[in-house]
Amino acid sequence: MDGILVINKEKGYTSHDVVAKLRGILHMKKIGHTGTLDPDAEGVLPVAIGKGTRLVEFLTEKEKTYEAVLRLGVTTDTQDLTGKILEERPAQVSGEEIRSAAESFLGEQMQIPPMYSALKVNGRKLYELAREGIEIERKPRPVCFYEIEISEITLPRVKLRVRCSKGTYIRTLCHDIGQKLGCGACMEALVRIKSGNFTIQDSLTLAEVESCVNQGIIREKVIPIEEILRDYPAIMCREPADRLLENGNPVPEGLVTVSQKNGWVRMCTSRGSFVGIYQWNERKQMYFPQKMF
């Protein structure tokens, strides 16, 4: 089995827990996730298996969509309700003020990562330092909020739907909205409903994966590598190039049936078998391999 298995991560599991459990369920070692979710967060976690692990760098770049519950009036050290409460204030704000504050974060932003995160500084994860009572300065990182929609306001709770770039912390967005409103805020709940093209409707819980294994239908649930890469145009080689592809070598323009010189392409043998991602090199007048499968 080579490809992507879309998991619906449940509360209480880290992303690494999911990978470890899948290794036991699938009896495979080569498994990796494509985007961390906090233990209390739920939702879409694409997991790469077999040769699909070579896809991870393609998938972590994709935009994400979340549904979150923002809790106004409470500030914590972790920016969510799992942390220590630092301050509580009355949430005396109007719906219009909440919407205005949330919408002010639309577009490109510089976001400061939270101390309670898995980012590493000098070889140590930030949350390890935070647990020791050490707080260090973090450099703001560029993120982008494409959509922030408020679906419900029942003070002190606000339901949000957020579509954003990779590397974005929704609990930091919740914290920052609270700061802008002057009453403080933290994240109460989070569900990732979409990661790239993968949706929560197409995802499986760990129990469902185990059931599929027992029924012998798990292969049907794995999305093949070539389908994941279908947005890249396919190029078929002529027969003399088949041996070049077998060894991961560059391919001259004269040995492909159709020329595509912009961006990455899916390179296929003369029999139509997909072998890897290639890119045209104008200076050397050849297609060079970027990632072989």
Secondary structure as UniProt FT lines:
FT   STRAND          3..9
FT   TURN            11..12
FT   HELIX           15..26
FT   STRAND          31..33
FT   TURN            39..40
FT   STRAND          42..49
FT   HELIX           50..55
FT   HELIX           56..59
FT   TURN            60..61
FT   STRAND          64..72
FT   STRAND          74..76
FT   TURN            81..82
FT   STRAND          85..88
FT   HELIX           95..103
FT   TURN            104..105
FT   STRAND          107..111
FT   STRAND          120..121
FT   TURN            122..123
FT   STRAND          124..125
FT   HELIX           126..131
FT   TURN            132..133
FT   STRAND          141..154
FT   TURN            155..156
FT   STRAND          157..164
FT   TURN            166..167
FT   HELIX           170..181
FT   STRAND          185..195
FT   TURN            196..197
FT   STRAND          198..199
FT   HELIX           200..202
FT   HELIX           206..215
FT   HELIX           218..221
FT   STRAND          223..224
FT   HELIX           225..228
FT   TURN            229..231
FT   STRAND          234..237
FT   HELIX           239..241
FT   HELIX           242..246
FT   TURN            247..248
FT   STRAND          251..252
FT   HELIX           253..255
FT   STRAND          264..268
FT   TURN            270..271
FT   STRAND          274..281
FT   TURN            282..285
FT   STRAND          286..292
//
